[in-house]
Amino acid sequence: MPLYRKRKSPFWYYTLTIDGQRVRGTTKQKVKSKAQEVLDEQRLKARATGIESLTRKAPTLEEFSNDFLQWVKDSQSIKAPTKRFYKHAWDMLKVTKLAPMKLDAISNSDCQTVTFPGGDCHANQALRTLRRMLSLAKEKRLIFGELPKIQTRKVWPRSVAMSLPDAALIASKMPDGDPKDVFLVLRGSGMRPAEGYAMRWEFVSLDRGEYQNPNGKTVTAKRSVPLLHDSLPVLQRRRATQGLPREGWVFPSDSKTGHVVSINKAFSTARKAAGLPAVENALLM
């Protein structure tokens, strides 16, 4: 309550939330109506300083999500992949116990116990997005004080290396086409799947046998990638059949991105046909 009494004191005391901080004081009044006048005066003084709200309550994570997603959409400094990252992360967050919680009530312990589909990589995507949501809410003065130090989860590295014989066996079970070509290029170059899917001819040097990856998941993703094993012959053949293009997607498709976005189905089918176990973190080396 804004007005209250302390034990063994004849005076009324007040409490206000100003700029996110709880402020307490004495009205030096014994009569409640007089104390209310003092409280109202304190409120007027606070408003005169330009504080937007004296008693504003923090919204829930779900209530704030609309503002966050609109900010993501309108931002001129966030790249398209990061916007998709945030959108997908919110789709995971909105069905958890965190969604109906007040922003200033979310703690690291809450984040440690919440579950997400898809393993720890997906969990960290959601937790990093939650960090950004809370920091944006603080920038907008919707919450105050220290933000919780949200810890991400341990992600174990891929531990199974695919041997050349296994890769050749899998490729033999795949029909000719984009998935097989993508698989052979990934296997021969060691690139991440997303990097291979988005390859462009202007960064391919068949003479030198390398691909200059323009960007990627990390700062070090921009690098020169040697085209080893079957990857170089595959690219030579594709360039010839595509009319020797100097630019454009190496693996074009009718997807929204304009290029192949996954070969998971074809890869899983071929791996099963080859009689190999379905290892979740098989490494395309």
Residue pairs with C-beta under 8 A, 6 or more apart in sequence:
1 15
2 14
2 15
2 16
2 39
3 12
3 13
3 14
3 27
3 32
3 35
3 36
3 39
4 12
4 13
4 14
4 15
5 11
5 12
5 13
6 13
10 30
11 26
11 27
11 28
11 29
11 30
11 35
12 26
12 27
12 29
12 30
12 31
12 32
12 35
13 24
13 25
13 26
13 27
14 24
14 25
14 26
14 27
14 35
14 38
14 39
14 42
15 22
15 23
15 24
16 22
16 23
16 39
16 42
16 43
16 46
16 54
16 55
17 23
17 54
17 55
17 56
18 46
18 51
18 54
19 51
19 141
19 144
20 141
20 143
20 144
20 145
21 144
25 42
27 34
27 35
27 38
27 39
28 38
29 35
29 37
29 38
43 54
46 54
47 54
52 141
56 142
57 102
58 102
58 103
58 104
58 105
58 137
58 142
58 143
59 102
59 103
59 137
59 142
60 99
60 100
60 101
60 102
60 103
61 93
61 98
61 99
61 100
61 101
61 103
61 106
61 130
61 133
62 94
62 99
62 100
64 103
64 133
64 137
64 142
65 90
65 93
65 94
65 99
65 133
67 136
67 140
68 86
68 90
68 132
68 133
68 136
69 86
69 87
69 90
71 136
72 78
72 83
72 86
72 87
73 83
75 83
78 86
85 125
85 129
86 129
86 132
88 125
89 125
89 126
89 128
89 129
89 130
90 129
92 116
92 117
92 118
92 122
92 125
92 126
93 99
93 126
93 129
93 130
96 114
96 115
96 116
96 126
97 110
97 114
98 106
98 110
98 111
98 114
98 130
101 110
103 133
103 134
103 137
103 142
103 143
104 143
104 144
104 145
106 130
106 134
106 148
107 148
108 148
108 149
108 150
108 151
111 127
111 130
111 148
111 150
111 151
112 151
115 123
116 122
116 123
116 126
120 153
120 154
120 155
120 156
121 155
123 152
123 153
124 152
124 153
124 155
127 150
127 151
127 152
127 153
128 152
130 150
131 147
131 150
134 143
134 147
134 148
134 150
135 147
137 143
138 144
138 147
156 281
157 281
158 281
158 282
158 283
159 281
159 283
160 279
160 281
160 282
160 283
161 283
161 285
162 170
162 187
162 282
162 283
162 284
162 285
164 229
166 274
166 276
167 183
167 187
169 274
169 276
170 183
170 267
170 270
170 271
170 274
170 276
171 180
171 183
171 184
171 187
171 230
171 270
172 274
173 269
173 270
173 271
173 273
173 274
174 180
174 183
174 266
174 267
174 270
178 251
178 253
178 260
178 263
179 260
179 263
179 266
179 267
180 266
181 234
181 238
181 251
182 196
182 197
182 251
182 260
182 263
183 263
183 266
183 267
183 270
183 284
184 229
184 230
184 231
184 234
185 191
185 196
185 199
185 227
185 230
185 231
185 234
185 235
185 250
186 193
186 196
186 231
186 284
187 229
187 230
187 231
187 284
187 285
188 227
188 228
188 229
188 230
188 231
188 232
188 234
189 196
189 211
189 225
189 226
189 227
189 228
189 231
190 225
190 284
190 285
191 211
191 213
191 225
192 216
192 217
192 221
193 262
193 263
193 284
194 216
194 217
195 213
195 216
195 221
196 251
197 251
197 259
197 260
197 261
197 262
198 249
198 257
198 259
199 211
199 249
199 250
199 251
199 259
200 214
200 247
200 248
200 249
200 250
201 239
201 245
201 246
201 247
201 248
201 249
201 250
202 246
202 247
202 248
203 211
203 212
203 213
203 214
204 211
204 235
204 239
204 250
205 211
205 212
206 232
206 235
206 236
206 239
209 226
209 227
209 232
210 224
210 225
210 226
210 227
211 224
211 225
211 227
212 223
212 224
212 225
213 221
213 222
213 223
213 224
213 225
214 222
215 221
215 222
216 222
227 235
235 250
238 250
239 245
242 248
249 258
249 259
250 259
251 259
251 260
252 258
252 259
252 260
253 259
253 260
253 261
255 261
268 278
271 278
272 278
